Amino acid sequence: MKGFVTAKEAAELIKSDDTVASAGMALMGLCEDVIRSTEARFLETGEPKNLTLFYGAHQGNNPITEYGWDHWAHEGMLKRWNGGFLGASPKIMELCNTNKIEAYCWPMGNILHMYHEIAIGRPGLMTKIGLKTYADPRLEGSKVNQVSKEDICKVIDFEGEEYLFYPKPVLNVGLIRGTTVDTHGNLTFEEESINSEALSLAMAVKQCGGIVIAQAKYKAAAGTIHPRTVHVPGIFIDYVVINEDIHTHQQNEASAYNPAMAGNVKADLAEFPKLPLTEAKVIARRAAMELKAGTSINLGIGIPQNIASVVNEEKCGKYVTLTSESGTVGGVAITGKAFGNCWNPECFLDEDVQFTWYCGGGLGAAFLGLAETDERGNVNVSKFGPRFNGPGGFIDITQPTKKVIFCGAFMAGKLQTEVKDGKIHIVNEGKFRKFVSKVGQVTFSGDYAVESGQEVMYITERGVFELTKDGLMLTEIAPGIDLEKDILANMDFKPIISPNLKEMDAALFQEDWGGLKAIMEG
């Protein structure tokens, strides 16, 4: 390690035209001090300019936008954005929408695995992840706007099979974060709630001849940190910034530091409040019926997160292992602002290692949000009109997983329902259809899923659909729902109606369910 520096001095190490790679998710692992100091330097001096950003997960906290990469959303400062999710940075999104910067939205895991390829010295990343989605150059090639002209990947044939190939970029600066660092630069993560991809990113940047800057909370003497607790050794770190403000070293959006999220204490799950009986809980319960004992699963943000609460209420946590794209294994997923964290995790994997497991098809099932789908089973969660959010890890999780369940309300926009008397009642119909003739962007390819033999379901509060080679088939209808008025009249296409159409289990619509244990043990 070359030495300890202030955040202002670290900002001076970032040069114009550099490509800056950042580890972390949301506020987890984010080097906020360095980000803010670099903005201050630019506003004062006009340097550094024409920067390129490179990161996997979303980094920021939209809609608050006090943290993250929106600090760099200045014309002239930022030239290009490469990432897996843009929704946490609305000011950068505006620069993209107005063609002020170039922007490329990759599948998140492809960015994380690119670090491996750079570190090992290979020419780039070869992967199937992204084929037949908007990342495929035959569709959009990950280009977010009109000024993004470069083809960042191409389709290649290898032994008779199609792959995407991404040439490796040159990374000039790496930003990583941990908890304690010693005077040799050895970095620990004991108060962090994720490991992030810090280690692989640092290796990649060093392979490129760049510099790695780490942010930490505490400074320790060399030799005082147990070697088992060192996560990034000092040989991969050039400079360290010791954080001086707890507000710029947030553990996550929900807290500055919660020991239960870092695995340092156990949270009492018995005290957790039950979910209210709403359509979201009904959807989560029906989705939970697809769980298989002994499998590992992933839960996406939104309604799928409620599955963890349902499993906890039903006292069935011992039957399945929850994983998160942030790298946690085991425990109970936390909803809301602390997405990506969990209570009482059993293990923290590096984010890129978690995606190695995901992209290899290791999950037993994945439960993701349902924003928009069409009759071919394509799903869009990344772009709505001019607003481009990006997929995060959605493509990497859904494409290789054997069983995928999309969960969401049937309609969008001020939908109001009431669950009572073992039925669901539509109080106020939503304004916008989710089952459309053509999705705004292909984030999940139904055709690819059929070719791959995946089992795909779409679960809503008023019906359950399955993907077949001929399109979407309605297999279940909720009690209290009229097929013509509540379902078919609110779709742009007519699905296949199963000859064995059945009613969803009425017990799902009762205040207390109690049916999951029998399903898991059966």
Sequence and secondary structure as in RCSB ss.txt:
>XXXX:A:sequence
MKGFVTAKEAAELIKSDDTVASAGMALMGLCEDVIRSTEARFLETGEPKNLTLFYGAHQGNNPITEYGWDHWAHE
GMLKRWNGGFLGASPKIMELCNTNKIEAYCWPMGNILHMYHEIAIGRPGLMTKIGLKTYADPRLEGSKVNQVSKE
DICKVIDFEGEEYLFYPKPVLNVGLIRGTTVDTHGNLTFEEESINSEALSLAMAVKQCGGIVIAQAKYKAAAGTI
HPRTVHVPGIFIDYVVINEDIHTHQQNEASAYNPAMAGNVKADLAEFPKLPLTEAKVIARRAAMELKAGTSINLG
IGIPQNIASVVNEEKCGKYVTLTSESGTVGGVAITGKAFGNCWNPECFLDEDVQFTWYCGGGLGAAFLGLAETDE
RGNVNVSKFGPRFNGPGGFIDITQPTKKVIFCGAFMAGKLQTEVKDGKIHIVNEGKFRKFVSKVGQVTFSGDYAV
ESGQEVMYITERGVFELTKDGLMLTEIAPGIDLEKDILANMDFKPIISPNLKEMDAALFQEDWGGLKAIMEG
>XXXX:A:secstr
  EEE HHHHHHT  TT EEEE  BTTBT  HHHHHHHHHHHHHH  S SEEEE SS  B TTT SSBGGGG  B
TTEEEEEES  TT HHHHHHHHTTSSEEEE  HHHHHHHHHHHHHT SEEEESTTTTSTTSTTTTTTB STT   
   EEEEETTEEEEEEE     EEEEE SEEETT  EE TT S  TTHHHHHHHHHHTT EEEEEESEEE TT S
 GGGEEE GGG  EEEE   GGGS SSSS S  TTTTTSS   GGGS    SSHHHHHHHHHHTT  TT EEEE 
SSGGGHHHHHHHHTT GGG EEE TTSEESSEE  GGGTT EES SEE  HHHHHHHHHTT  SEEEEE S B T
T  B  SEETTEE   TTHHHHHTT SEEEEE  SEESS EEEEETTEEEEEE  SEESB SS SS SB HHHHH
HHT EEEEE SSEEEEEETTEEEEEEE TT  IIIIIGGG SS  EEEEEEEE  GGGGSS    HHHHHH 
